[in-house]
Amino acid sequence: MPAVSQLPVIRKRSDFLKISRLNTKCVKPAFILQVHRRKTVQNSEQHVDACPRVGFTASKKIGKAHDRNRAKRRLRELSRLNLKPKAQKNHDYVFIARPQILRHKFEDLQKDLEDCLNKIKT
Protein backbone atom coordinates (compact mmCIF):
# COMPACT_ATOMS: atom_id res chain seq x y z
CA MET A 1 0.00 0.00 0.00
CA PRO A 2 1.52 3.39 -0.96
CA ALA A 3 2.25 5.83 1.83
CA VAL A 4 -0.27 8.63 2.19
CA SER A 5 1.37 12.02 2.58
CA GLN A 6 0.64 14.21 5.56
CA LEU A 7 -1.03 17.59 5.51
CA PRO A 8 1.38 20.55 5.85
CA VAL A 9 2.31 20.94 9.51
CA ILE A 10 2.02 24.13 11.54
CA ARG A 11 5.37 24.76 13.22
CA LYS A 12 5.43 28.41 14.32
CA ARG A 13 4.43 29.24 17.88
CA SER A 14 2.82 32.46 16.65
CA ASP A 15 0.50 30.42 14.42
CA PHE A 16 -0.51 28.20 17.35
CA LEU A 17 -1.22 31.25 19.53
CA LYS A 18 -3.27 32.92 16.80
CA ILE A 19 -5.32 29.77 16.26
CA SER A 20 -5.96 29.38 20.00
CA ARG A 21 -7.31 32.96 20.16
CA LEU A 22 -9.45 32.83 17.02
CA ASN A 23 -10.67 29.28 17.02
CA THR A 24 -13.68 27.08 17.04
CA LYS A 25 -13.01 24.09 19.24
CA CYS A 26 -14.37 20.69 20.06
CA VAL A 27 -13.42 19.09 23.37
CA LYS A 28 -13.26 15.30 23.73
CA PRO A 29 -11.83 13.20 26.57
CA ALA A 30 -8.64 12.35 24.65
CA PHE A 31 -7.99 15.53 22.66
CA ILE A 32 -9.14 19.03 21.83
CA LEU A 33 -9.52 19.97 18.18
CA GLN A 34 -9.20 23.66 17.32
CA VAL A 35 -10.20 24.83 13.85
CA HIS A 36 -9.44 28.21 12.33
CA ARG A 37 -10.33 29.46 8.86
CA ARG A 38 -7.47 31.44 7.29
CA LYS A 39 -8.06 34.42 5.07
CA THR A 40 -7.29 33.76 1.43
CA VAL A 41 -4.21 35.44 0.03
CA GLN A 42 -4.02 36.37 -3.64
CA ASN A 43 -0.55 35.55 -4.90
CA SER A 44 1.28 33.22 -7.25
CA GLU A 45 1.52 30.54 -4.55
CA GLN A 46 -2.23 30.48 -3.85
CA HIS A 47 -2.42 26.70 -4.12
CA VAL A 48 0.03 26.41 -1.20
CA ASP A 49 -1.85 28.97 0.90
CA ALA A 50 -5.16 27.20 0.29
CA CYS A 51 -3.91 23.86 1.61
CA PRO A 52 -5.31 22.82 4.98
CA ARG A 53 -2.67 22.67 7.71
CA VAL A 54 -2.49 20.64 10.90
CA GLY A 55 -0.62 21.08 14.19
CA PHE A 56 -0.08 18.87 17.24
CA THR A 57 0.69 19.73 20.85
CA ALA A 58 1.19 17.63 23.93
CA SER A 59 2.13 19.37 27.18
CA LYS A 60 3.88 17.92 30.19
CA LYS A 61 0.44 17.17 31.66
CA ILE A 62 0.46 14.13 29.36
CA GLY A 63 3.53 12.65 31.03
CA LYS A 64 7.20 12.19 30.31
CA ALA A 65 8.76 12.71 26.89
CA HIS A 66 8.03 9.19 25.66
CA ASP A 67 4.34 9.61 26.59
CA ARG A 68 4.13 12.97 24.82
CA ASN A 69 5.79 11.50 21.74
CA ARG A 70 3.38 8.56 21.74
CA ALA A 71 0.42 10.93 22.08
CA LYS A 72 1.59 13.00 19.12
CA ARG A 73 2.20 9.86 17.04
CA ARG A 74 -1.37 8.76 17.69
CA LEU A 75 -2.69 12.19 16.74
CA ARG A 76 -0.61 12.29 13.55
CA GLU A 77 -1.93 8.90 12.49
CA LEU A 78 -5.46 9.96 13.36
CA SER A 79 -5.15 13.05 11.20
CA ARG A 80 -3.54 11.12 8.34
CA LEU A 81 -6.33 8.55 8.22
CA ASN A 82 -9.38 10.60 9.13
CA LEU A 83 -8.73 14.32 8.81
CA LYS A 84 -6.88 14.53 5.51
CA PRO A 85 -9.81 13.35 3.33
CA LYS A 86 -12.23 15.75 5.08
CA ALA A 87 -10.01 18.78 5.67
CA GLN A 88 -11.31 21.99 4.14
CA LYS A 89 -9.16 24.42 2.16
CA ASN A 90 -7.87 27.50 3.99
CA HIS A 91 -8.37 25.86 7.40
CA ASP A 92 -5.94 25.14 10.20
CA TYR A 93 -6.54 22.19 12.51
CA VAL A 94 -4.73 21.94 15.85
CA PHE A 95 -4.88 18.82 18.01
CA ILE A 96 -4.14 19.25 21.71
CA ALA A 97 -3.51 15.97 23.48
CA ARG A 98 -5.19 15.29 26.82
CA PRO A 99 -4.04 12.65 29.35
CA GLN A 100 -6.76 10.18 28.25
CA ILE A 101 -5.17 9.88 24.79
CA LEU A 102 -2.79 7.20 26.02
CA ARG A 103 -5.64 4.99 27.29
CA HIS A 104 -8.24 5.45 24.53
CA LYS A 105 -8.69 2.83 21.85
CA PHE A 106 -7.79 4.13 18.41
CA GLU A 107 -11.30 3.34 17.14
CA ASP A 108 -12.73 5.60 19.84
CA LEU A 109 -10.36 8.38 18.78
CA GLN A 110 -11.60 8.01 15.21
CA LYS A 111 -15.22 8.26 16.36
CA ASP A 112 -14.43 11.34 18.45
CA LEU A 113 -12.71 13.04 15.50
CA GLU A 114 -15.64 12.23 13.21
CA ASP A 115 -18.00 13.71 15.80
CA CYS A 116 -15.86 16.87 16.08
CA LEU A 117 -15.73 17.38 12.32
CA ASN A 118 -19.50 16.99 12.05
CA LYS A 119 -20.04 19.34 15.00
CA ILE A 120 -17.71 22.09 13.78
CA LYS A 121 -18.60 22.23 10.05
CA THR A 122 -17.11 25.67 9.40
N, C-alpha and C positions, 0 to 999 in steps of 0.2 A: 504494500500500500504506500503510495507516495506521501511524503511529509507535507502537511498543510502549514503554510506560512502563518506567522503571527500577525496581528494587527500592529501598526506602529506604536511604540511604547512611549509614554510620557515619562520624561526623566528630570525635568527642571522642577525644583522646589517651588518656584514662583507659579508654575502652572498648577501644581497640586493645591497651593493656597488659594488661587483664583477659583478653581473648581469647587473647593470646599465652601467658599463664600457665596457663590452664585449657582448653587446646585439644586437639583431635585434628587431626593434620596429615598432609598428603600432599605429598611432595616430588617435583617433576618438574624436568627440566632448565631449563625456561623460567619456572616460577613455583612458589610454595609456596601451597597452599590450607590455611588453618586454619579449622576449624569448631568452633563452641561452641554448646551448647544452653542457651538462657536459661531461667530459672525463670519460670513463668507468674505473672502478677500479676492479681489479681481487682480490677477497677475498671470504671468506666463506659467507659473507652477500651480495653477488652480487645482489640478487633479491631485496633487500632493496635499494641499490644504483641505480638500474635501474629504480625505480619508478619515474614517473614524479612528480614534486613538484610545489606548487603554493604559491604565496605570495600576500599580499594586503597592500596598503598604501593609506592613505588619510591625507593630510596635513591640516594645519589650514586655507588654502585658501578655503577649502570646506565650512567651517563655524564652529559653535560651536561643542562641543563634541557630542551632540545628532545627529547633521548632519553628522559628520564624521562616527559615528557608523552606521547610516542608510546607508550611502554610502558603507561601507565595508560589511554590511549585503546583500545589493543588489549585490555586486560583488561576494560574496561567493556563493549566490544562482545561479548567472549566471554561475560561474565555475562548480558548482555541476551539473547543468542541461546540459550545453553545452560543457564545456571544458573536463570534465572527460572522456566521450566516445571517444574523438578525440585526447587526449593528447598522445604525443609520449614519449617512454622510454628515459631515460637519458636527459630529458629536464626540465628546470625551466621556469615557467610562472609567471610573476609579473604584477599585475594590479595596476595602479596608477589612483586613482579617480580624476576627474576634476569637477569643479563646476556644469556643466550641468547634472551630474549623478542624481541629486535630482529631475530634471524636466523631464528627458527622460522617455518615456514609456518603460516598461520592454521588450516588443516585439522589440522595436528599438534597445535596448541593445543587444538582441540576434542576430539580423541581423548584427549589427556592429561586434560582436565577430566572427560570421561566416565569415564575409568579411575579418577580420584580419587573421584568421586561414588559409583561402584560399590564402591570399596574402603572408603570411610568408613562409609556406611550407618548413621548414628546413630539 
